[in-house]
Amino acid sequence: MKNTNVHAFVAIGLGPFNLSLACLAEPIAELDGLFLERNTEFSWHPGMLIDSCTLQNPFLADLVSLADPKSPFSFLNYCKEEGKLYAYYFRENFYLTRAEYNDYCRWAAARLSKVRFGHEVQELVYDSQAGCYVITGVRGERREPFVLRARKLVLGVGSKPLLPAFCEPREHRWLHSADYIAHKAWLQRKRSITIVGSGQSAAEVYHDLLKEADAHEYRLTWITRSPRFFQMETTKLTLEMFSPDYIDYFYQLDERKKERIVRTQDSLYKGVNASLINQIYDLLDDRRKRGLPLRSRLIANCELQGCRYETDSDGDSYALEFRQLDCETRYAHRCEGLVFATGYRENIPPFVDGIRARLRWDEQGRYRLARNYAADLNGNEIFVQNAGQHTHGMTNQDLGMSCYRNSYILRELTGVEHYKIERRVAIQDFAVPVGADFVRL
Ligand SMILES: Cc1cc2nc3c(=O)[nH]c(=O)nc-3n(C[C@H](O)[C@H](O)[C@H](O)COP(=O)(O)OP(=O)(O)OC[C@H]3O[C@@H](n4cnc5c(N)ncnc54)[C@H](O)[C@@H]3O)c2cc1C
């Protein structure tokens, strides 16, 4: 007997990736999917919504345009409907602030019919008799239980803040950059603040605190294991690596080679954008020119090897231990405020435990994703967003490749290519083009 309550798919988590999927799925009337988000509204990394920080991608990497520029959910249509189009045109800047992007995403989410906020998924199991997944969780302020059924799933639960291994979360509530905004006022009451890490988030936190340093007492230290405060590479032939062509090339490589390649690609996605590095330099240089004390230190090449939180009659502080990697010398450093801008890791939520046996795993306990982004043994039931750096490469977390991945996932969900999936966009060849010019030996 046909169970009419079985959805074609349920998507879990509503960050930019599943929100993009929801926008692209909305016009497909026959597709019966639901999108569940535990928060009561869309909120994009609220702990890092620092004034004036921008996206790293131009606005064309919005929720839909690279799949369907005519979509009503495009950033340009948002501007038109909200009376902002001319303001944006006069500004002559393709990079939205993160706050603007967040507003745009909220606007889009409010126009979708299949999105359910305030729904936290807690458990997934497979009902083999009915041939469907059973999704259970709690919803609303009163946390009432809900049960849904779906033939397929799309997991889009984002990533998790990563702390150094020796920072035991049960021992102390360490501050990660993901929670910076909520703790900013608390940090600014300290006499010394240290920021560990040198990616975009570290630079944004450092810059934000540096700009306001005159109004406070603190000394700022910015320290990183990287050999220098390096720039995110954005030259055009490098940007071409954020393409379907590169995903196809990378995907077919041997697993060990992939690991090695990803380790050499830090400057493609982990560095700081050049304009922010320059703004930081100019702020410090301006202080120097005015004869003011810098009250700040920037130190590269130093690996954090230990960290203790201590409290005594003088107050709270952190005792850190660093190793200078070139000189192989160890140093102790003490600060009152500490921010770990040490990145993020994949989020494999506990709710997948109930369907663990249906998923493909690699030796490191990560999803082993098929080329079509499916993580299940059948290769067409459970699709995963943003957890495939080791399989698909560094495009995994890039907002610019979201439309491509979602066009792909939609084709897998429906069997129809609703949005054209580009196969070749780069000028360069990532694999050697075998033919008359290049003969394989
Ligand atoms: C500060 C910051 C800035 C970034 N800027 C850029 C940029 O400019 N360009 C770029 O290309 N990339 C950027 N990234 C990287 C990446 O694109 C973002 O992290 C992006 O938000 C990832 O989207 P997501 O949909 O995977 O996850 P998230 O945005 O993390 O969303 C996941 C959602 O899942 C929900 N969820 C989790 N568990 C459950 C559950 N059990 N039930 C229901 N819902 C659940 C969460 O509440 C959350 O809303 C940035 C990352 C950070 C941290």
PDBQT file of the ligand as one rigid body, heavy atoms in Angstrom, charges set to zero:
ROOT
HETATM    1  C1  LIG A 501      32.805  33.256   9.333  1.00  0.00    +0.000 C 
HETATM    2  C2  LIG A 501      32.778  32.489   8.042  1.00  0.00    +0.000 A 
HETATM    3  C3  LIG A 501      32.744  33.171   6.844  1.00  0.00    +0.000 A 
HETATM    4  C4  LIG A 501      32.725  32.476   5.644  1.00  0.00    +0.000 A 
HETATM    5  N1  LIG A 501      32.733  33.183   4.493  1.00  0.00    +0.000 NA
HETATM    6  C5  LIG A 501      32.758  32.522   3.322  1.00  0.00    +0.000 A 
HETATM    7  C6  LIG A 501      32.798  33.242   2.089  1.00  0.00    +0.000 A 
HETATM    8  O1  LIG A 501      32.824  34.473   2.066  1.00  0.00    +0.000 OA
HETATM    9  N2  LIG A 501      32.821  32.529   0.941  1.00  0.00    +0.000 N 
HETATM   10  C7  LIG A 501      32.822  31.168   0.920  1.00  0.00    +0.000 A 
HETATM   11  O2  LIG A 501      32.853  30.575  -0.156  1.00  0.00    +0.000 OA
HETATM   12  N3  LIG A 501      32.759  30.464   2.076  1.00  0.00    +0.000 NA
HETATM   13  C8  LIG A 501      32.739  31.105   3.269  1.00  0.00    +0.000 A 
HETATM   14  N4  LIG A 501      32.700  30.379   4.430  1.00  0.00    +0.000 N 
HETATM   15  C9  LIG A 501      32.673  28.888   4.344  1.00  0.00    +0.000 C 
HETATM   16  C10 LIG A 501      31.257  28.274   4.103  1.00  0.00    +0.000 C 
HETATM   17  O3  LIG A 501      30.740  28.594   2.920  1.00  0.00    +0.000 OA
HETATM   18  C11 LIG A 501      30.292  28.592   5.210  1.00  0.00    +0.000 C 
HETATM   19  O4  LIG A 501      30.756  27.976   6.370  1.00  0.00    +0.000 OA
HETATM   20  C12 LIG A 501      28.817  28.168   4.987  1.00  0.00    +0.000 C 
HETATM   21  O5  LIG A 501      28.040  28.730   6.016  1.00  0.00    +0.000 OA
HETATM   22  C13 LIG A 501      28.611  26.678   4.988  1.00  0.00    +0.000 C 
HETATM   23  O6  LIG A 501      27.240  26.457   4.813  1.00  0.00    +0.000 OA
HETATM   24  P1  LIG A 501      26.487  25.157   5.318  1.00  0.00    +0.000 P 
HETATM   25  O7  LIG A 501      25.140  25.227   4.699  1.00  0.00    +0.000 OA
HETATM   26  O8  LIG A 501      27.326  23.959   5.037  1.00  0.00    +0.000 OA
HETATM   27  O9  LIG A 501      26.485  25.221   6.905  1.00  0.00    +0.000 OA
HETATM   28  P2  LIG A 501      26.046  26.262   8.035  1.00  0.00    +0.000 P 
HETATM   29  O10 LIG A 501      26.020  27.651   7.511  1.00  0.00    +0.000 OA
HETATM   30  O11 LIG A 501      26.915  25.981   9.197  1.00  0.00    +0.000 OA
HETATM   31  O12 LIG A 501      24.550  25.816   8.386  1.00  0.00    +0.000 OA
HETATM   32  C14 LIG A 501      24.258  24.561   8.924  1.00  0.00    +0.000 C 
HETATM   33  C15 LIG A 501      22.877  24.646   9.534  1.00  0.00    +0.000 C 
HETATM   34  O13 LIG A 501      22.480  23.343   9.978  1.00  0.00    +0.000 OA
HETATM   35  C16 LIG A 501      21.697  23.512  11.147  1.00  0.00    +0.000 C 
HETATM   36  N5  LIG A 501      21.641  22.248  11.899  1.00  0.00    +0.000 N 
HETATM   37  C17 LIG A 501      22.687  21.594  12.471  1.00  0.00    +0.000 A 
HETATM   38  N6  LIG A 501      22.254  20.487  13.100  1.00  0.00    +0.000 NA
HETATM   39  C18 LIG A 501      20.912  20.428  12.931  1.00  0.00    +0.000 A 
HETATM   40  C19 LIG A 501      19.904  19.529  13.356  1.00  0.00    +0.000 A 
HETATM   41  N7  LIG A 501      20.184  18.463  14.111  1.00  0.00    +0.000 N 
HETATM   42  N8  LIG A 501      18.621  19.755  12.996  1.00  0.00    +0.000 NA
HETATM   43  C20 LIG A 501      18.306  20.842  12.225  1.00  0.00    +0.000 A 
HETATM   44  N9  LIG A 501      19.229  21.746  11.817  1.00  0.00    +0.000 NA
HETATM   45  C21 LIG A 501      20.510  21.542  12.155  1.00  0.00    +0.000 A 
HETATM   46  C22 LIG A 501      22.420  24.619  11.897  1.00  0.00    +0.000 C 
HETATM   47  O14 LIG A 501      21.577  25.234  12.865  1.00  0.00    +0.000 OA
HETATM   48  C23 LIG A 501      22.812  25.551  10.763  1.00  0.00    +0.000 C 
HETATM   49  O15 LIG A 501      21.854  26.555  10.548  1.00  0.00    +0.000 OA
HETATM   50  C24 LIG A 501      32.725  31.052   5.635  1.00  0.00    +0.000 A 
HETATM   51  C25 LIG A 501      32.774  30.366   6.847  1.00  0.00    +0.000 A 
HETATM   52  C26 LIG A 501      32.800  31.077   8.031  1.00  0.00    +0.000 A 
HETATM   53  C27 LIG A 501      32.874  30.310   9.321  1.00  0.00    +0.000 C 
ENDROOT
TORSDOF 0
